[in-house]
Amino acid sequence: MTAAAPSRPNASAEAVACASNGHPLELFPLFRRLPRSIPRDLVYTLIFNSIFALVFSVLNMIFVPGDPLRIVAWSNFVFANCIGFIIHLEFAVGGWLYPGVSRHGTPVRAAYFSLLAIVGVFAGYWLATEILHYPQTQEWIFTPRGILAIGGMSLLISTLLLLIFIPRERTARMEAAFERERSRVVAAERETTLAQLKLLEAQVEPHFLYNTLANVVSLVDSNPATAKRMLERLIALLRGAAVAAGGAEVTLAAQIEHLRAYLELMSLRMGGRLAFRLDVDPALANVALPPLLLQPVVENAIRHGLEPKVEGGEIVVIARRREGNVELIVADTGVGFRDVRVRAGGDGGVGLSNLRARLAALYGDAASIGIEENTPEGTRVTMRLPA
């Protein structure tokens, strides 16, 4: 018994639909080897019906041993195939007219299967009596006893359908959920690896090192204390980059210290054009987060927001708990959101695009990142992650 292929809104719905509309013989791995097709399903239905005929013939031999076996077997074969192929046709038509039945709850599906079974059994009985020329049996169908017997047969068939298809739907949903989770994990691992490579590329970028070391050299004689401070911050920054490149989650406190080293180094290079403030809830210090959440946003803020502004500006980093989530905010007083979009290619920069993809891969819809105008000027980026 099968049905036409339903619409495919997503992979999960497709898997469940296939579970609902597949043939009952597909419960056995042997019958799943052949691809689905109309001829295959017709042959499977013939086999399935023949199994029913065999079972009823054996029961007839046990309880009514005097009946001729050939006549009993042929009658059961005709009845089983008339009922089975009519139900097969009902499933095909029902799948075409009502493909979304598999997405309803058990009561709706139970009513659906019961209706198909009742119609199929009555119609199949009538057709079989026509083929076998059993006029008395045909009249018996519509007697109270016949209706009761056929109703019991319909209940048996609908129960069998439920016992076959509902576990298969549950298994299909579990398999679809597993595939979604596996895809999410693979995507997250890929994004993390790319982030690690981009981190090393950004932190050990030759121009960045050259400029920083050139500033150190220029300050060695005139301001040795500042030169020493820059070297200390550079060492701390590279050490943090090496830790993040390991791929493991990093506490918020460690990320903030890494960010502090970067901002102090940049403030020494930019002089009075860069000020910064870190406002972090102490209760979040030990929260483990994926590496490189804040630094790409801060780098964007400096590159696209503050450096184009003659007088520079301030960067404020806020980490707090809000509505059960961890909220990370990077706000600057730079040139503003519109200019940032123009300079960064329309979405706040490649760094933010990669970060948005990483959050989607790691947390799905549970995480979000937004960019908006800051007040009174500049840009504000807000990330919300599951605590």
C-alpha positions in Angstrom: 0.0 0.0 0.0 1.5 3.3 -1.0 0.7 6.8 -1.9 1.9 9.5 -4.2 4.9 11.6 -3.2 3.9 14.7 -1.2 5.3 18.2 -1.4 8.7 18.8 0.1 8.8 21.8 2.4 12.0 20.6 4.1 14.1 17.6 4.7 12.4 16.6 7.9 8.9 16.8 6.4 10.2 14.8 3.4 11.6 12.1 5.6 8.3 11.8 7.6 6.3 11.8 4.4 8.3 9.0 3.0 7.8 7.1 6.3 4.1 7.5 6.0 3.8 6.8 2.3 6.2 3.9 2.0 5.2 0.3 1.6 4.6 -1.8 4.8 7.1 -4.4 3.5 9.8 -1.7 3.7 9.9 -2.5 7.4 12.3 -5.3 6.3 15.7 -4.2 5.0 15.5 -6.7 2.1 12.5 -4.7 0.6 14.2 -1.3 1.0 17.0 -2.2 -1.5 14.9 -1.5 -4.6 14.1 2.2 -5.4 10.5 3.2 -5.0 8.4 2.9 -8.2 4.8 2.1 -9.2 5.7 -1.4 -10.5 7.7 -2.2 -7.4 4.9 -1.1 -5.1 2.4 -3.2 -7.0 4.5 -6.3 -6.7 5.1 -5.6 -3.0 1.3 -5.2 -2.5 0.8 -8.6 -4.2 3.3 -10.2 -1.9 1.8 -8.5 1.2 -1.7 -9.6 0.2 -0.5 -13.2 -0.4 0.9 -13.3 3.1 -2.5 -12.3 4.4 -4.2 -15.0 2.3 -1.7 -17.6 3.5 -2.3 -16.7 7.2 -6.1 -16.9 6.8 -5.8 -20.1 4.9 -3.7 -21.7 7.7 -6.2 -20.4 10.3 -9.1 -21.9 8.3 -7.3 -25.3 8.2 -6.9 -25.2 11.9 -10.4 -24.2 12.9 -12.4 -25.6 9.9 -10.3 -28.7 8.8 -13.0 -30.1 6.6 -13.0 -27.4 3.9 -11.1 -28.1 0.6 -7.7 -26.5 0.8 -7.6 -25.5 -2.8 -10.9 -23.7 -2.7 -10.1 -22.0 0.7 -6.7 -20.8 -0.5 -8.0 -19.4 -3.8 -10.9 -17.7 -2.1 -8.6 -16.1 0.5 -6.1 -15.1 -2.2 -8.9 -13.3 -4.2 -10.4 -11.6 -1.1 -6.9 -10.5 0.2 -5.9 -9.0 -3.2 -9.2 -7.3 -3.8 -9.0 -5.6 -0.4 -5.3 -5.0 -0.5 -5.2 -3.4 -4.0 -8.2 -1.2 -3.3 -6.5 0.1 -0.1 -3.3 0.5 -2.2 -5.4 2.7 -4.6 -6.9 4.6 -1.7 -3.4 5.4 -0.4 -2.3 6.6 -3.8 -5.4 8.9 -4.2 -5.3 10.0 -0.6 -1.6 10.9 -0.9 -2.4 13.0 -4.0 -5.4 14.7 -2.5 -4.2 15.1 1.1 -0.4 14.9 1.2 -0.2 16.6 4.6 -1.9 13.9 6.7 1.5 12.7 8.1 2.0 16.0 9.8 -1.2 15.6 11.9 -1.5 13.9 15.3 -2.3 10.3 16.0 -6.1 10.9 16.3 -6.3 12.3 12.8 -4.1 9.6 11.3 -6.1 6.9 13.1 -9.3 8.3 11.7 -7.7 8.5 8.2 -6.4 4.9 8.3 -9.7 3.7 9.7 -11.7 5.3 6.9 -9.4 3.8 4.3 -9.7 0.4 5.9 -13.5 0.5 6.2 -14.0 1.6 2.6 -11.3 -0.8 1.3 -12.6 -3.8 3.1 -16.3 -3.3 2.1 -15.3 -2.5 -1.5 -12.9 -5.4 -1.6 -15.4 -7.9 -0.2 -18.0 -6.8 -2.7 -15.5 -7.1 -5.6 -14.2 -10.5 -4.5 -17.8 -11.9 -4.3 -18.4 -10.6 -7.8 -15.2 -12.4 -9.1 -15.9 -15.6 -7.2 -19.6 -15.6 -7.9 -20.6 -15.8 -4.3 -24.1 -14.1 -4.3 -25.0 -15.3 -0.8 -21.8 -13.8 0.6 -22.5 -10.6 -1.2 -25.9 -10.3 0.4 -24.3 -11.3 3.8 -22.0 -8.3 3.6 -24.8 -5.9 4.3 -26.4 -7.9 7.2 -25.8 -6.8 10.8 -23.5 -9.8 11.3 -21.7 -9.1 8.0 -21.2 -5.4 8.9 -19.9 -6.4 12.3 -17.5 -8.9 10.9 -16.2 -6.6 8.2 -16.0 -3.8 10.7 -13.8 -6.0 12.9 -11.6 -6.7 9.9 -11.4 -3.0 9.1 -10.4 -2.3 12.7 -7.7 -5.0 12.5 -6.3 -3.5 9.3 -6.4 0.1 10.5 -4.6 -1.0 13.7 -2.0 -2.8 11.7 -1.5 0.3 9.6 -1.0 2.5 12.7 1.4 0.0 14.2 3.4 0.0 11.0 3.4 3.7 10.1 3.5 5.6 13.4 6.8 4.0 14.6 8.2 4.5 11.1 7.3 8.2 11.3 8.8 8.5 14.7 12.0 6.9 13.5 12.0 9.2 10.4 11.7 12.3 12.6 14.5 11.1 14.8 16.7 10.4 11.8 15.9 13.8 10.3 16.7 15.6 13.6 19.9 13.6 13.8 20.8 14.7 10.3 20.0 18.3 11.1 22.2 18.2 14.2 25.0 16.5 12.4 24.9 19.1 9.6 24.9 21.9 12.2 27.9 20.4 14.0 29.8 19.9 10.7 29.0 23.5 9.8 30.1 24.8 13.2 33.4 22.9 13.0 34.0 24.3 9.6 33.3 27.8 10.7 35.4 27.4 13.8 38.4 26.1 11.7 38.0 29.1 9.3 37.8 31.5 12.3 41.0 30.0 13.7 42.8 30.5 10.4 41.5 34.0 10.1 42.5 34.7 13.7 46.1 33.7 13.0 46.1 35.5 9.8 44.8 38.7 11.4 46.9 38.5 14.6 50.2 37.6 12.9 49.5 39.7 9.8 52.9 41.0 8.6 51.6 44.6 8.3 50.2 44.5 11.8 53.4 43.2 13.2 55.5 45.6 11.1 53.5 48.6 12.2 53.5 47.6 15.8 57.2 46.8 15.9 58.0 50.0 14.0 56.1 52.0 16.7 58.1 50.1 19.4 61.4 51.0 17.7 60.5 54.6 17.3 59.6 54.8 21.1 62.6 52.8 22.5 64.8 55.9 22.9 62.2 58.6 23.4 59.7 56.7 25.5 61.0 53.3 26.7 58.1 52.8 29.1 55.6 53.0 26.3 57.7 50.8 24.1 57.9 48.2 26.8 54.1 48.4 27.3 53.5 47.9 23.6 55.7 44.8 23.6 54.0 43.4 26.6 50.6 43.9 25.0 51.8 42.4 21.7 53.0 39.3 23.6 49.7 39.0 25.4 47.8 39.4 22.1 49.8 36.7 20.4 49.5 34.3 23.4 45.7 34.8 23.3 45.6 34.1 19.6 47.5 30.9 20.1 45.1 29.8 22.8 42.0 30.6 20.6 43.6 28.7 17.7 43.3 25.6 19.7 39.6 25.5 18.9 38.3 24.9 22.5 35.8 27.2 24.1 37.3 30.1 26.0 35.9 31.8 29.1 34.5 35.3 28.7 37.2 36.6 31.2 39.9 35.2 28.9 38.4 36.8 25.8 38.1 40.1 27.6 41.7 40.0 28.6 42.7 39.2 25.1 40.5 42.1 23.9 42.0 44.4 26.5 45.5 43.6 25.1 44.4 44.4 21.6 42.7 47.6 22.5 45.6 48.8 24.6 48.0 48.1 21.8 45.7 49.9 19.3 45.3 52.9 21.7 49.1 53.2 22.0 49.4 53.2 18.2 46.5 55.6 17.7 47.3 57.9 20.6 44.4 60.0 21.8 42.2 59.0 18.9 41.1 55.8 20.6 39.5 55.4 24.0 37.8 52.3 25.3 35.8 51.0 28.2 35.1 47.4 29.2 31.9 46.8 31.2 31.6 43.1 32.1 29.3 41.5 34.6 31.6 39.6 37.0 29.1 36.8 37.3 29.8 36.0 33.6 33.6 35.7 33.9 33.6 31.9 33.8 31.0 31.5 31.1 32.5 29.4 28.3 32.0 30.8 24.8 33.3 30.0 21.4 36.6 31.8 20.6 36.8 35.1 18.7 33.3 36.5 19.4 34.2 40.0 20.3 37.5 40.8 18.6 36.2 40.7 14.9 33.5 43.2 16.0 36.0 45.5 17.7 38.3 45.3 14.7 35.5 46.3 12.5 34.6 49.2 14.8 38.2 50.5 14.7 38.8 50.0 11.0 35.4 51.2 9.6 34.2 53.4 12.4 37.0 55.2 14.2 40.0 55.3 11.9 38.0 57.2 9.1 37.1 59.8 11.8 39.7 62.5 12.2 39.2 62.9 16.0 38.7 59.2 16.5 36.3 58.1 19.2 35.5 55.6 22.0 34.6 51.9 22.0 32.5 50.4 24.8 32.2 46.7 25.3 29.4 45.4 27.5 28.8 41.8 28.6 25.7 41.1 30.7 23.0 38.6 31.3 19.6 39.4 29.9 16.4 37.3 29.8 18.4 34.1 30.4 20.9 34.8 27.6 24.4 36.3 27.4 24.3 39.7 25.7 27.5 41.1 24.2 27.5 44.6 23.0 30.2 46.6 21.1 29.3 50.2 20.6 31.5 52.9 19.1 31.3 56.6 18.5 32.7 56.4 14.9 31.3 57.5 11.6 28.0 55.7 12.0 26.1 52.7 10.7 25.4 54.0 7.1 29.1 54.9 6.5 30.2 51.6 8.0 27.9 49.7 5.6 29.3 51.6 2.6 32.9 51.1 3.7 32.5 47.4 4.7 30.5 46.2 1.7 26.9 46.5 2.8 26.6 44.3 5.9 29.1 45.6 8.4 32.2 43.8 7.0 33.4 40.3 6.2 34.2 39.8 9.9 30.6 40.3 10.9 29.3 38.1 8.1 31.6 35.3 9.2 30.6 35.8 12.8 26.9 35.7 11.9 27.5 32.4 10.0 29.4 31.0 13.0 26.6 31.8 15.4 24.0 30.3 13.1 26.0 27.1 12.7 26.7 26.8 16.5 23.4 27.8 18.0 20.8 27.9 15.1 17.9 30.3 15.9 18.9 30.4 19.6 21.6 33.1 18.9 21.3 36.4 17.1 23.5 39.3 16.0 22.2 42.8 15.1 23.8 46.0 13.9 22.2 49.4 14.4 22.9 53.1 14.9 24.5 54.1 18.2 23.3 57.0 20.2 24.3 59.9 19.8 26.6 58.7 17.0 28.4 55.6 15.8 27.5 52.0 15.5 26.2 49.4 17.9 26.5 45.6 17.4 24.6 43.3 19.8 25.1 39.5 20.1 22.7 37.3 22.1 23.8 33.8 22.9 22.3 31.0 25.1 23.8 31.1 28.5 
